[in-house]
Amino acid sequence: MDFDWEDTSAISQESSFESRDIEESFEDPFAVRLLPDAERFATQSRYFNLGRSASGIGLFSVYRTNGKQFRVILSRVFTEDETYFYQRRLNQLIG
């Protein structure tokens, strides 16, 4: 996967993760990628990714892609609901 990191504003200065963690969350074999059904996101071709980094940090990311390169618009740590959703999906896949 190729990431466009020209604009690193997707990662706040107060965050506990780095761009490497975001890239790893996309490479998570159990990552959940979603195409939002909200018209606002659909017209702007934005997608959601829920995945864990190698260090175990759960990250929710909003991104764009042209099929070759990913541009992360926003990334943050999972909320409690996202952790539950990710874990439920993981349990469905492995169990």
C-alpha positions as CSV (number, residue, x, y, z in Angstrom):
1,M,0.0,0.0,0.0
2,D,1.2,3.5,-0.9
3,F,0.2,6.4,1.3
4,D,0.3,10.1,0.5
5,W,1.7,11.8,3.6
6,E,2.1,15.3,2.1
7,D,-0.5,16.6,4.5
8,T,0.0,15.1,8.0
9,S,-2.9,17.1,9.6
10,A,-4.8,13.8,9.9
11,I,-2.6,13.1,12.9
12,S,-3.1,15.5,15.8
13,Q,-0.1,16.5,17.8
14,E,-1.7,15.2,20.9
15,S,-2.3,11.7,19.5
16,S,-0.6,8.6,20.9
17,F,0.1,7.1,17.5
18,E,2.2,7.9,14.4
19,S,1.7,7.5,10.6
20,R,3.3,4.1,10.8
21,D,0.5,3.0,13.1
22,I,-2.1,4.2,10.6
23,E,-0.5,2.3,7.8
24,E,-0.4,-0.8,9.9
25,S,-4.1,-0.5,10.7
26,F,-4.8,-0.6,7.0
27,E,-2.7,-3.8,6.7
28,D,-4.5,-5.5,9.6
29,P,-5.9,-8.7,8.0
30,F,-9.1,-8.2,10.1
31,A,-9.5,-4.5,9.2
32,V,-13.1,-3.4,8.4
33,R,-13.4,-1.1,5.4
34,L,-16.7,0.6,4.9
35,L,-18.3,2.7,2.2
36,P,-20.5,5.2,4.1
37,D,-24.1,5.5,3.0
38,A,-24.3,9.2,3.9
39,E,-24.5,11.3,0.7
40,R,-22.0,13.7,2.1
41,F,-19.2,11.1,2.1
42,A,-20.3,9.3,-1.1
43,T,-20.1,12.4,-3.2
44,Q,-16.6,13.1,-1.9
45,S,-15.4,9.5,-2.4
46,R,-14.4,9.0,1.2
47,Y,-14.2,5.7,3.0
48,F,-13.8,4.4,6.5
49,N,-11.2,1.9,7.9
50,L,-11.3,0.3,11.3
51,G,-8.1,-1.6,12.0
52,R,-5.4,-2.3,14.6
53,S,-1.7,-1.4,14.4
54,A,1.0,-3.9,15.2
55,S,1.2,-2.5,18.7
56,G,-2.6,-3.1,19.2
57,I,-3.9,0.5,18.8
58,G,-7.4,0.5,17.3
59,L,-7.7,3.2,14.8
60,F,-10.6,4.6,12.9
61,S,-9.6,6.4,9.7
62,V,-11.4,8.4,7.0
63,Y,-9.5,8.2,3.7
64,R,-9.6,8.7,-0.1
65,T,-8.0,6.5,-2.7
66,N,-7.5,6.5,-6.4
67,G,-6.9,2.7,-6.3
68,K,-3.2,3.0,-6.0
69,Q,-2.5,5.6,-3.2
70,F,-4.3,6.2,0.1
71,R,-4.7,9.7,1.5
72,V,-5.8,9.7,5.2
73,I,-8.0,12.6,6.0
74,L,-8.6,11.8,9.6
75,S,-7.4,9.1,12.0
76,R,-8.2,8.7,15.7
77,V,-8.3,6.0,18.3
78,F,-11.4,3.7,18.4
79,T,-14.4,4.8,20.5
80,E,-16.0,2.2,22.7
81,D,-18.6,1.4,20.1
82,E,-16.0,1.0,17.4
83,T,-14.0,-1.4,19.6
84,Y,-17.2,-3.4,20.1
85,F,-18.0,-3.4,16.4
86,Y,-14.4,-4.4,15.4
87,Q,-14.3,-7.2,18.0
88,R,-17.7,-8.5,17.0
89,R,-16.5,-8.7,13.4
90,L,-13.3,-10.3,14.4
91,N,-15.2,-13.0,16.3
92,Q,-17.4,-13.7,13.3
93,L,-14.4,-14.2,11.1
94,I,-12.3,-16.4,13.3
95,G,-14.9,-18.2,15.4
